Amino acid sequence: MDKSKSFSWDDLLDRKAELKPSDQQDAPDTRLTGVLRLINPVDDPVTTSPLTRRSSPQEWSALIERVRSAASRVREVEAEAQEQELRVQDLLERVREDIASANERVKAAEARTREIQARADALLKAADERVRAAEERARMAEEWLAQVYDTIASEFSFAQPETRTA
């Protein structure tokens, strides 16, 4: 196993703690040198290997196929998202139309209500006037009847009938 893969960052911090304070003062790049040795050891030229390994054509083909598959799936998801967005837009348009239609129906109903209220007010006013006219005619008729009674009573002196006792 490569040395760079065998050490964790915690191990590096532990190694730093092991260094003497005098070593740290003498060489400020000690930490960096230690890290560089772990990544690419200078002291072991025989085991030095390139950081990248060569891949086989089958691995490249598999990778390309995976990328194509992922791209295909992304296109499918995008197409589904576009279809869903179109459905949502269509639904929103229908909802807007329904709201506009409902608003028109409300306005028409309010107009009919105002018209009915105006007619009812006019009918009530006419009925009130007819009632007042009828009351006025009844008052005048009573006055005339009272005058007719007074005239008859004064012109024809009526004797008061005697009350009979039993």
C-alpha positions in Angstrom: 0.0 0.0 0.0 1.2 3.5 -0.8 2.4 5.4 2.3 0.1 8.4 1.5 -2.9 6.1 1.8 -1.7 4.4 5.0 -1.6 7.6 7.1 -4.6 9.6 8.1 -4.7 13.3 8.9 -4.8 12.4 12.6 -1.6 10.5 12.2 0.0 13.5 10.6 -1.0 15.6 13.6 0.4 13.1 16.0 3.7 13.1 14.1 3.7 16.9 14.4 3.3 16.6 18.2 6.3 14.2 18.3 8.6 16.7 16.7 10.8 18.6 19.2 10.1 22.3 19.6 13.7 23.0 18.6 13.1 21.1 15.3 10.1 23.2 14.6 12.0 26.4 15.2 15.0 25.3 13.1 13.0 24.1 10.2 9.6 26.0 9.7 8.8 23.8 6.7 9.1 20.5 8.7 5.4 19.9 8.6 5.2 20.5 4.9 8.2 18.3 4.3 6.7 15.5 6.3 3.5 15.8 4.3 5.3 15.9 1.0 7.3 12.8 2.0 4.0 11.0 2.7 2.5 12.0 -0.6 5.6 11.5 -2.8 8.5 10.0 -0.8 11.9 11.3 -2.1 13.9 8.8 -0.1 12.6 5.7 -1.9 13.1 6.2 -5.6 12.5 2.5 -6.4 8.9 2.5 -5.2 8.0 5.8 -6.8 5.0 5.4 -9.1 3.0 7.9 -11.0 0.0 9.3 -9.1 -2.3 8.3 -11.9 -2.7 4.8 -13.0 -3.5 3.7 -16.5 -7.0 2.5 -17.1 -7.9 -0.3 -19.4 -10.0 0.4 -22.5 -12.9 -1.6 -20.9 -12.8 0.7 -17.9 -12.9 3.7 -20.3 -15.8 2.1 -22.2 -17.7 1.4 -19.0 -17.1 5.0 -17.8 -18.3 6.4 -21.1 -21.3 4.2 -21.0 -22.1 5.3 -17.5 -21.7 8.9 -18.5 -24.0 8.3 -21.5 -26.5 6.6 -19.2 -26.4 9.4 -16.7 -26.8 12.0 -19.5 -29.8 10.0 -20.9 -31.4 9.9 -17.5 -30.8 13.6 -17.0 -32.5 14.3 -20.4 -35.4 12.1 -19.3 -35.8 13.9 -16.0 -35.6 17.3 -17.8 -38.2 16.2 -20.3 -40.5 15.0 -17.5 -39.9 18.3 -15.6 -40.8 20.2 -18.8 -43.9 18.2 -19.3 -44.9 18.6 -15.7 -44.2 22.4 -15.9 -46.4 22.5 -19.0 -49.2 20.7 -17.1 -48.8 23.1 -14.2 -48.9 26.1 -16.5 -52.0 24.7 -18.2 -53.6 24.1 -14.8 -52.7 27.6 -13.7 -54.2 29.0 -16.9 -57.4 27.0 -16.3 -57.5 28.2 -12.7 -57.1 31.8 -13.8 -59.9 31.4 -16.3 -62.1 29.8 -13.6 -61.3 32.7 -11.3 -62.1 35.3 -14.0 -65.3 33.5 -14.8 -66.3 33.3 -11.1 -65.5 37.0 -10.8 -67.8 37.8 -13.7 -70.6 35.7 -12.2 -70.1 37.5 -8.9 -70.3 40.9 -10.6 -73.4 39.8 -12.5 -75.0 38.5 -9.3 -74.2 41.7 -7.5 -75.7 43.7 -10.4 -78.9 41.6 -10.3 -79.0 42.0 -6.5 -78.7 45.8 -6.8 -81.4 45.8 -9.5 -83.8 43.6 -7.3 -83.1 45.8 -4.3 -83.9 49.0 -6.4 -87.1 47.4 -7.6 -88.0 46.3 -4.1 -87.3 49.8 -2.7 -89.4 51.3 -5.5 -92.3 48.9 -4.8 -92.1 49.7 -1.0 -92.1 53.4 -1.7 -95.1 53.0 -4.0 -96.9 50.9 -1.4 -96.1 53.5 1.3 -97.6 56.2 -0.9 -100.7 54.2 -1.5 -101.1 53.5 2.2 -100.7 57.3 2.9 -103.2 58.1 0.2 -105.7 55.6 1.5 -105.2 56.9 5.1 -105.8 60.4 3.8 -108.9 59.3 1.9 -110.2 57.5 5.0 -109.5 60.6 7.2 -111.4 62.8 4.7 -114.3 60.3 4.5 -114.5 60.4 8.3 -114.6 64.2 8.3 -117.3 64.2 5.7 -119.3 61.6 7.5 -118.9 63.7 10.7 -120.1 66.8 8.8 -123.0 64.9 7.3 -124.0 63.5 10.7 -123.7 67.0 12.3 -125.8 68.5 9.4 -128.5 65.8 9.7 -128.5 66.1 13.4 -128.8 69.9 13.4 -131.4 70.1 10.6 -133.6 67.3 11.8 -133.7 67.7 15.5 -133.9 64.3 16.8 -135.4 63.7 20.1 -133.4 61.6 22.2 -135.2 58.3 22.7 -136.2 57.6 26.2 -134.7 54.8 27.8 -137.1 52.2 28.9 -137.1 50.8 32.3 -138.1 47.4 32.8 
